[in-house]
């Protein structure tokens, strides 16, 4: 391999290590999010029912959701009350989710629409 080519290879490998992709998002959704939101995003889990988490697979939820608000919620968390129920989600910026991965997670959630 020429020096130029190996430099290019190193750059590509470096990039792959820092920028998140769809597969990372799917993996993260399963490991860090599905316990509350469900793999299908319907929120039909024990935690989801307890906190009245919305069904993210519906057209109505998807239409109301804004990408920037979703990103902010993922990174900084959610703390609010709905119908007398406390809805709380920790911010994931402190748990290994960076802005790029948060962006991929938003795309993943968009893909949960039925
Ligand atoms: C401890 C349970 C829990 C976990 C784990 C969790 N969430 Fe949440 N999440 C909630 C609750 C509660 C809400 C607020 C209620 C709702 O939106 O229905 C919420 C809201 C959201 C929202 C909507 C914010 C808005 O704009 O209203 C997004 C997007 C979201 N979560 C993504 C994620 C992602 C991505 C992960 C994993 C990295 C995750 N959540 C993990 C409980 C959780």
Backbone and ligand atoms as CSV (ligand in chain L), in Angstrom:
chain,resi,resn,atom,element,x,y,z
A,1,UNK,N,N,0.846,-1.198,0.000
A,1,UNK,CA,C,0.000,0.000,0.000
A,1,UNK,C,C,0.885,1.252,0.000
A,2,UNK,N,N,0.530,2.238,-0.784
A,2,UNK,CA,C,1.296,3.490,-0.783
A,2,UNK,C,C,0.994,4.235,0.508
A,3,UNK,N,N,1.855,5.210,0.784
A,3,UNK,CA,C,1.640,5.983,2.008
A,3,UNK,C,C,0.308,6.735,1.957
A,4,UNK,N,N,-0.006,7.237,0.726
A,4,UNK,CA,C,-1.254,7.991,0.564
A,4,UNK,C,C,-2.464,7.116,0.899
A,5,UNK,N,N,-2.428,5.895,0.362
A,5,UNK,CA,C,-3.546,4.978,0.585
A,5,UNK,C,C,-3.693,4.614,2.059
A,6,UNK,N,N,-2.571,4.369,2.713
A,6,UNK,CA,C,-2.694,3.966,4.117
A,6,UNK,C,C,-3.168,5.135,4.982
A,7,UNK,N,N,-2.816,6.356,4.558
A,7,UNK,CA,C,-3.327,7.529,5.280
A,7,UNK,C,C,-4.842,7.605,5.113
A,8,UNK,N,N,-5.293,7.338,3.900
A,8,UNK,CA,C,-6.727,7.365,3.609
A,8,UNK,C,C,-7.447,6.300,4.443
A,9,UNK,N,N,-6.862,5.109,4.474
A,9,UNK,CA,C,-7.463,4.023,5.240
A,9,UNK,C,C,-7.570,4.404,6.715
A,10,UNK,N,N,-6.511,5.025,7.229
A,10,UNK,CA,C,-6.521,5.433,8.628
A,10,UNK,C,C,-7.618,6.462,8.876
A,11,UNK,N,N,-7.796,7.382,7.910
A,11,UNK,CA,C,-8.824,8.409,8.063
A,11,UNK,C,C,-10.213,7.779,8.065
A,12,UNK,N,N,-10.437,6.810,7.188
A,12,UNK,CA,C,-11.745,6.158,7.108
A,12,UNK,C,C,-12.040,5.388,8.395
A,13,UNK,N,N,-11.041,4.678,8.882
A,13,UNK,CA,C,-11.219,3.919,10.120
A,13,UNK,C,C,-11.493,4.886,11.281
A,14,UNK,N,N,-10.778,5.992,11.303
A,14,UNK,CA,C,-10.978,6.994,12.343
A,14,UNK,C,C,-12.387,7.540,12.334
A,15,UNK,N,N,-12.872,7.811,11.127
A,15,UNK,CA,C,-14.221,8.350,10.983
A,15,UNK,C,C,-15.267,7.376,11.486
A,16,UNK,N,N,-15.083,6.105,11.128
A,16,UNK,CA,C,-16.045,5.082,11.527
A,16,UNK,C,C,-16.118,4.989,13.046
A,17,UNK,N,N,-14.988,5.269,13.692
A,17,UNK,CA,C,-14.958,5.152,15.146
A,17,UNK,C,C,-15.693,6.294,15.839
A,18,UNK,N,N,-15.727,7.486,15.215
A,18,UNK,CA,C,-16.351,8.611,15.910
A,18,UNK,C,C,-17.794,8.881,15.496
A,19,UNK,N,N,-18.170,8.568,14.239
A,19,UNK,CA,C,-19.530,8.931,13.847
A,19,UNK,C,C,-20.472,7.742,13.913
A,20,UNK,N,N,-21.629,7.972,14.538
A,20,UNK,CA,C,-22.607,6.913,14.750
A,20,UNK,C,C,-23.355,6.609,13.455
A,21,UNK,N,N,-23.866,5.415,13.334
A,21,UNK,CA,C,-24.685,5.070,12.172
A,21,UNK,C,C,-25.975,4.376,12.619
A,22,UNK,N,N,-26.760,3.965,11.628
A,22,UNK,CA,C,-28.069,3.371,11.918
A,22,UNK,C,C,-27.955,2.113,12.779
A,23,UNK,N,N,-26.899,1.322,12.530
A,23,UNK,CA,C,-26.741,0.082,13.304
A,23,UNK,C,C,-26.460,0.394,14.775
A,24,UNK,N,N,-25.641,1.453,15.003
A,24,UNK,CA,C,-25.377,1.869,16.392
A,24,UNK,C,C,-26.676,2.290,17.073
A,25,UNK,N,N,-27.507,3.010,16.327
A,25,UNK,CA,C,-28.770,3.503,16.893
A,25,UNK,C,C,-29.685,2.334,17.250
A,26,UNK,N,N,-29.774,1.348,16.348
A,26,UNK,CA,C,-30.638,0.194,16.602
A,26,UNK,C,C,-30.163,-0.557,17.849
A,27,UNK,N,N,-28.835,-0.688,17.965
A,27,UNK,CA,C,-28.253,-1.390,19.112
A,27,UNK,C,C,-28.518,-0.621,20.403
A,28,UNK,N,N,-28.305,0.685,20.350
A,28,UNK,CA,C,-28.520,1.528,21.524
A,28,UNK,C,C,-29.991,1.543,21.930
A,29,UNK,N,N,-30.875,1.634,20.939
A,29,UNK,CA,C,-32.315,1.638,21.222
A,29,UNK,C,C,-32.683,0.379,22.008
A,30,UNK,N,N,-32.157,-0.772,21.570
A,30,UNK,CA,C,-32.444,-2.032,22.251
A,30,UNK,C,C,-31.863,-2.065,23.659
A,31,UNK,N,N,-30.612,-1.616,23.800
A,31,UNK,CA,C,-29.946,-1.773,25.090
A,31,UNK,C,C,-30.281,-0.674,26.090
A,32,UNK,N,N,-30.526,0.556,25.626
A,32,UNK,CA,C,-30.713,1.663,26.568
A,32,UNK,C,C,-32.113,2.254,26.595
A,33,UNK,N,N,-32.945,1.944,25.623
A,33,UNK,CA,C,-34.233,2.632,25.507
A,33,UNK,C,C,-35.434,1.694,25.581
A,34,UNK,N,N,-35.279,0.475,25.072
A,34,UNK,CA,C,-36.422,-0.434,24.930
A,34,UNK,C,C,-37.030,-0.859,26.259
A,35,UNK,N,N,-36.250,-0.801,27.362
A,35,UNK,CA,C,-36.805,-1.212,28.657
A,35,UNK,C,C,-38.002,-0.338,29.022
A,36,UNK,N,N,-38.033,0.881,28.565
A,36,UNK,CA,C,-39.178,1.769,28.805
A,36,UNK,C,C,-40.054,1.916,27.555
A,37,UNK,N,N,-39.414,2.201,26.426
A,37,UNK,CA,C,-40.179,2.509,25.211
A,37,UNK,C,C,-40.619,1.272,24.432
A,38,UNK,N,N,-40.013,0.101,24.720
A,38,UNK,CA,C,-40.288,-1.092,23.947
A,38,UNK,C,C,-39.483,-1.053,22.652
A,39,UNK,N,N,-39.069,-2.238,22.154
A,39,UNK,CA,C,-38.294,-2.288,20.909
A,39,UNK,C,C,-39.108,-1.652,19.776
A,40,UNK,N,N,-40.438,-1.846,19.817
A,40,UNK,CA,C,-41.310,-1.315,18.767
A,40,UNK,C,C,-41.730,0.141,19.012
A,41,UNK,N,N,-41.280,0.710,20.161
A,41,UNK,CA,C,-41.591,2.112,20.452
A,41,UNK,C,C,-43.008,2.369,20.941
A,42,UNK,N,N,-43.736,1.310,21.221
A,42,UNK,CA,C,-45.134,1.497,21.636
A,42,UNK,C,C,-45.283,1.834,23.121
A,43,UNK,N,N,-44.200,1.689,23.870
A,43,UNK,CA,C,-44.248,2.013,25.292
A,43,UNK,C,C,-45.058,1.004,26.102
A,44,UNK,N,N,-45.285,-0.174,25.538
A,44,UNK,CA,C,-46.111,-1.175,26.214
A,44,UNK,C,C,-45.276,-2.034,27.163
A,45,UNK,N,N,-44.430,-1.398,27.956
A,45,UNK,CA,C,-43.598,-2.090,28.941
A,45,UNK,C,C,-44.125,-1.736,30.336
A,46,UNK,N,N,-43.612,-2.411,31.357
A,46,UNK,CA,C,-44.042,-2.079,32.724
A,46,UNK,C,C,-43.771,-0.600,33.021
A,47,UNK,N,N,-42.529,-0.173,32.715
A,47,UNK,CA,C,-42.162,1.230,32.944
A,47,UNK,C,C,-42.999,2.157,32.076
A,48,UNK,N,N,-43.208,1.741,30.847
A,48,UNK,CA,C,-43.983,2.554,29.908
A,48,UNK,C,C,-45.397,2.783,30.400
A,49,UNK,N,N,-45.999,1.724,30.923
A,49,UNK,CA,C,-47.375,1.839,31.423
A,49,UNK,C,C,-47.406,2.690,32.678
A,50,UNK,N,N,-46.427,2.455,33.550
A,50,UNK,CA,C,-46.361,3.197,34.810
A,50,UNK,C,C,-46.250,4.701,34.548
A,51,UNK,N,N,-45.440,5.068,33.557
A,51,UNK,CA,C,-45.200,6.489,33.288
A,51,UNK,C,C,-46.020,7.032,32.117
A,52,UNK,N,N,-46.971,6.226,31.655
A,52,UNK,CA,C,-47.832,6.630,30.536
A,52,UNK,C,C,-47.026,7.144,29.346
A,53,UNK,N,N,-46.031,6.373,28.968
A,53,UNK,CA,C,-45.213,6.742,27.810
A,53,UNK,C,C,-46.043,6.566,26.539
A,54,UNK,N,N,-45.876,7.496,25.630
A,54,UNK,CA,C,-46.660,7.491,24.397
A,54,UNK,C,C,-46.307,6.349,23.458
A,55,UNK,N,N,-47.208,6.109,22.502
A,55,UNK,CA,C,-46.980,5.111,21.459
A,55,UNK,C,C,-46.356,5.824,20.260
A,56,UNK,N,N,-45.029,5.650,20.143
A,56,UNK,CA,C,-44.284,6.381,19.115
A,56,UNK,C,C,-44.478,5.789,17.716
A,57,UNK,N,N,-45.226,4.694,17.615
A,57,UNK,CA,C,-45.450,4.105,16.292
A,57,UNK,C,C,-46.652,4.741,15.597
A,58,UNK,N,N,-47.407,5.582,16.315
A,58,UNK,CA,C,-48.602,6.163,15.701
A,58,UNK,C,C,-48.271,7.386,14.851
A,59,UNK,N,N,-49.061,7.588,13.812
A,59,UNK,CA,C,-48.885,8.741,12.931
A,59,UNK,C,C,-49.088,10.032,13.723
A,60,UNK,N,N,-50.030,10.010,14.667
A,60,UNK,CA,C,-50.319,11.217,15.458
A,60,UNK,C,C,-49.108,11.625,16.304
A,61,UNK,N,N,-48.472,10.642,16.962
A,61,UNK,CA,C,-47.310,10.971,17.786
A,61,UNK,C,C,-46.184,11.486,16.900
A,62,UNK,N,N,-45.966,10.792,15.784
A,62,UNK,CA,C,-44.873,11.169,14.885
A,62,UNK,C,C,-45.074,12.576,14.337
A,63,UNK,N,N,-46.324,12.938,14.066
A,63,UNK,CA,C,-46.598,14.266,13.510
A,63,UNK,C,C,-46.353,15.356,14.545
A,64,UNK,N,N,-46.663,15.050,15.806
A,64,UNK,CA,C,-46.509,16.051,16.867
A,64,UNK,C,C,-45.052,16.198,17.303
A,65,UNK,N,N,-44.267,15.149,17.147
A,65,UNK,CA,C,-42.876,15.172,17.624
A,65,UNK,C,C,-41.993,16.022,16.716
A,66,UNK,N,N,-41.112,16.792,17.335
A,66,UNK,CA,C,-40.158,17.622,16.584
A,66,UNK,C,C,-38.761,17.051,16.769
A,67,UNK,N,N,-38.017,16.965,15.686
A,67,UNK,CA,C,-36.679,16.380,15.742
A,67,UNK,C,C,-35.786,17.042,16.794
A,68,UNK,N,N,-35.803,18.386,16.830
A,68,UNK,CA,C,-34.895,19.075,17.761
A,68,UNK,C,C,-35.291,18.833,19.218
A,69,UNK,N,N,-36.607,18.723,19.458
A,69,UNK,CA,C,-37.055,18.452,20.833
A,69,UNK,C,C,-36.712,17.022,21.245
A,70,UNK,N,N,-36.798,16.112,20.280
A,70,UNK,CA,C,-36.435,14.724,20.575
A,70,UNK,C,C,-34.947,14.638,20.926
A,71,UNK,N,N,-34.135,15.303,20.113
A,71,UNK,CA,C,-32.688,15.275,20.347
A,71,UNK,C,C,-32.363,15.829,21.727
A,72,UNK,N,N,-33.003,16.948,22.060
A,72,UNK,CA,C,-32.769,17.588,23.354
A,72,UNK,C,C,-33.187,16.641,24.489
A,73,UNK,N,N,-34.346,15.995,24.331
A,73,UNK,CA,C,-34.840,15.070,25.359
A,73,UNK,C,C,-33.868,13.905,25.549
A,74,UNK,N,N,-33.361,13.382,24.442
A,74,UNK,CA,C,-32.442,12.238,24.525
A,74,UNK,C,C,-31.161,12.643,25.258
A,75,UNK,N,N,-30.629,13.804,24.916
A,75,UNK,CA,C,-29.360,14.214,25.521
A,75,UNK,C,C,-29.520,14.735,26.947
A,76,UNK,N,N,-30.596,15.502,27.187
A,76,UNK,CA,C,-30.733,16.184,28.491
A,76,UNK,C,C,-31.763,15.563,29.421
A,77,UNK,N,N,-32.608,14.691,28.867
A,77,UNK,CA,C,-33.604,14.042,29.702
A,77,UNK,C,C,-34.957,14.726,29.684
A,78,UNK,N,N,-35.906,14.109,30.376
A,78,UNK,CA,C,-37.278,14.605,30.442
A,78,UNK,C,C,-37.720,14.545,31.892
A,79,UNK,N,N,-38.387,15.580,32.328
A,79,UNK,CA,C,-38.932,15.572,33.680
A,79,UNK,C,C,-40.212,16.393,33.642
A,80,UNK,N,N,-41.342,15.725,33.611
A,80,UNK,CA,C,-42.603,16.449,33.557
A,80,UNK,C,C,-43.716,15.609,34.164
A,81,UNK,N,N,-44.907,16.176,34.197
A,81,UNK,CA,C,-46.037,15.463,34.759
A,81,UNK,C,C,-47.172,15.477,33.762
A,82,UNK,N,N,-47.799,14.310,33.565
A,82,UNK,CA,C,-48.911,14.228,32.629
A,82,UNK,C,C,-50.027,13.427,33.286
A,83,UNK,N,N,-51.202,14.008,33.348
A,83,UNK,CA,C,-52.355,13.360,33.988
A,83,UNK,C,C,-51.989,12.835,35.381
A,84,UNK,N,N,-51.267,13.639,36.143
A,84,UNK,CA,C,-50.923,13.278,37.511
A,84,UNK,C,C,-49.842,12.215,37.627
A,85,UNK,N,N,-49.207,11.886,36.498
A,85,UNK,CA,C,-48.153,10.865,36.508
A,85,UNK,C,C,-46.808,11.522,36.213
A,86,UNK,N,N,-45.806,11.169,37.028
A,86,UNK,CA,C,-44.457,11.707,36.795
A,86,UNK,C,C,-43.819,10.975,35.623
A,87,UNK,N,N,-43.377,11.744,34.627
A,87,UNK,CA,C,-42.684,11.155,33.476
A,87,UNK,C,C,-41.234,11.581,33.526
A,88,UNK,N,N,-40.350,10.620,33.756
A,88,UNK,CA,C,-38.937,10.966,33.902
A,88,UNK,C,C,-38.030,10.066,33.077
A,89,UNK,N,N,-37.133,10.716,32.381
A,89,UNK,CA,C,-36.099,9.993,31.631
A,89,UNK,C,C,-34.785,10.720,31.876
A,90,UNK,N,N,-33.764,9.949,32.211
A,90,UNK,CA,C,-32.448,10.550,32.420
A,90,UNK,C,C,-31.888,11.065,31.099
A,91,UNK,N,N,-31.055,12.074,31.160
A,91,UNK,CA,C,-30.355,12.531,29.968
A,91,UNK,C,C,-29.276,11.523,29.606
A,92,UNK,N,N,-29.172,11.226,28.300
A,92,UNK,CA,C,-28.206,10.202,27.908
A,92,UNK,C,C,-26.852,10.763,27.487
A,93,UNK,N,N,-26.704,12.094,27.512
A,93,UNK,CA,C,-25.394,12.679,27.206
A,93,UNK,C,C,-24.380,12.178,28.231
A,94,UNK,N,N,-24.843,11.986,29.465
A,94,UNK,CA,C,-23.968,11.505,30.530
A,94,UNK,C,C,-23.811,9.980,30.504
A,95,UNK,N,N,-24.518,9.341,29.581
A,95,UNK,CA,C,-24.471,7.868,29.533
A,95,UNK,C,C,-23.998,7.375,28.175
A,96,UNK,N,N,-23.049,8.085,27.608
A,96,UNK,CA,C,-22.398,7.604,26.395
A,96,UNK,C,C,-23.101,7.870,25.080
A,97,UNK,N,N,-24.145,8.724,25.071
A,97,UNK,CA,C,-24.801,9.076,23.808
A,97,UNK,C,C,-24.357,10.492,23.413
A,98,UNK,N,N,-23.640,10.602,22.281
A,98,UNK,CA,C,-23.215,11.932,21.839
A,98,UNK,C,C,-24.243,12.482,20.833
A,99,UNK,N,N,-24.000,13.699,20.354
A,99,UNK,CA,C,-24.968,14.359,19.468
A,99,UNK,C,C,-25.216,13.544,18.192
A,100,UNK,N,N,-24.146,12.954,17.644
A,100,UNK,CA,C,-24.297,12.177,16.406
A,100,UNK,C,C,-25.194,10.961,16.636
A,101,UNK,N,N,-24.974,10.275,17.742
A,101,UNK,CA,C,-25.789,9.091,18.042
A,101,UNK,C,C,-27.229,9.505,18.348
A,102,UNK,N,N,-27.405,10.635,19.029
A,102,UNK,CA,C,-28.758,11.134,19.314
A,102,UNK,C,C,-29.498,11.394,18.001
A,103,UNK,N,N,-28.791,11.957,17.025
A,103,UNK,CA,C,-29.388,12.208,15.713
A,103,UNK,C,C,-29.821,10.904,15.043
A,104,UNK,N,N,-28.987,9.890,15.145
A,104,UNK,CA,C,-29.325,8.582,14.569
A,104,UNK,C,C,-30.500,7.948,15.322
A,105,UNK,N,N,-30.569,8.186,16.621
A,105,UNK,CA,C,-31.685,7.644,17.410
A,105,UNK,C,C,-33.005,8.293,16.982
A,106,UNK,N,N,-32.954,9.593,16.693
A,106,UNK,CA,C,-34.163,10.278,16.221
A,106,UNK,C,C,-34.620,9.634,14.904
A,107,UNK,N,N,-33.680,9.372,13.997
A,107,UNK,CA,C,-34.027,8.726,12.718
A,107,UNK,C,C,-34.616,7.340,12.974
A,108,UNK,N,N,-34.011,6.634,13.952
A,108,UNK,CA,C,-34.501,5.291,14.284
A,108,UNK,C,C,-35.956,5.372,14.768
A,109,UNK,N,N,-36.228,6.355,15.633
A,109,UNK,CA,C,-37.582,6.530,16.165
A,109,UNK,C,C,-38.551,6.883,15.033
A,110,UNK,N,N,-38.116,7.707,14.095
A,110,UNK,CA,C,-38.958,8.024,12.919
A,110,UNK,C,C,-39.318,6.745,12.164
A,111,UNK,N,N,-38.376,5.814,12.142
A,111,UNK,CA,C,-38.607,4.561,11.424
A,111,UNK,C,C,-39.548,3.606,12.133
A,112,UNK,N,N,-39.927,3.922,13.371
A,112,UNK,CA,C,-40.832,3.054,14.133
A,112,UNK,C,C,-42.290,3.299,13.754
A,113,UNK,N,N,-42.529,4.342,12.950
A,113,UNK,CA,C,-43.899,4.683,12.533
A,113,UNK,C,C,-44.497,3.532,11.736
A,114,UNK,N,N,-45.713,3.154,12.105
A,114,UNK,CA,C,-46.372,2.029,11.405
A,114,UNK,C,C,-47.100,2.530,10.175
L,1,LIG,C1,C,-36.576,5.001,32.422
L,1,LIG,C2,C,-37.397,4.875,31.250
L,1,LIG,C3,C,-36.881,5.460,29.945
L,1,LIG,C4,C,-35.748,5.096,29.246
L,1,LIG,C5,C,-34.745,4.016,29.601
L,1,LIG,C6,C,-35.732,5.930,28.068
L,1,LIG,N1,N,-36.812,6.771,28.053
L,1,LIG,FE1,FE,-37.282,8.115,26.602
L,1,LIG,N2,N,-38.858,8.764,27.704
L,1,LIG,C7,C,-39.257,8.247,28.915
L,1,LIG,C8,C,-40.399,8.995,29.382
L,1,LIG,C9,C,-41.148,8.728,30.678
L,1,LIG,C10,C,-40.669,9.991,28.434
L,1,LIG,C11,C,-41.762,11.052,28.464
L,1,LIG,C12,C,-43.117,10.482,28.150
L,1,LIG,C13,C,-43.411,10.291,26.702
L,1,LIG,O1,O,-42.754,10.889,25.841
L,1,LIG,O2,O,-44.343,9.561,26.374
L,1,LIG,C14,C,-39.683,9.802,27.382
L,1,LIG,C15,C,-39.616,10.569,26.241
L,1,LIG,C16,C,-38.767,10.340,25.187
L,1,LIG,C17,C,-38.819,11.070,23.941
L,1,LIG,C18,C,-39.831,12.146,23.575
L,1,LIG,C19,C,-39.396,13.504,23.990
L,1,LIG,C20,C,-40.417,14.507,23.541
L,1,LIG,O3,O,-40.098,15.298,22.658
L,1,LIG,O4,O,-41.513,14.488,24.065
L,1,LIG,C21,C,-37.838,10.564,23.159
L,1,LIG,C22,C,-37.500,11.002,21.743
L,1,LIG,C23,C,-37.183,9.534,23.920
L,1,LIG,N3,N,-37.774,9.412,25.139
L,1,LIG,C24,C,-36.126,8.776,23.461
L,1,LIG,C25,C,-35.428,7.862,24.230
L,1,LIG,C26,C,-34.206,7.224,23.801
L,1,LIG,C27,C,-33.546,7.413,22.441
L,1,LIG,C28,C,-33.797,6.431,24.825
L,1,LIG,C29,C,-32.547,5.594,24.923
L,1,LIG,C30,C,-31.272,6.231,24.612
L,1,LIG,C31,C,-34.788,6.561,25.894
L,1,LIG,N4,N,-35.748,7.446,25.476
L,1,LIG,C32,C,-34.755,5.863,27.093
L,1,LIG,C33,C,-38.676,7.188,29.575
L,1,LIG,C34,C,-37.527,6.524,29.189
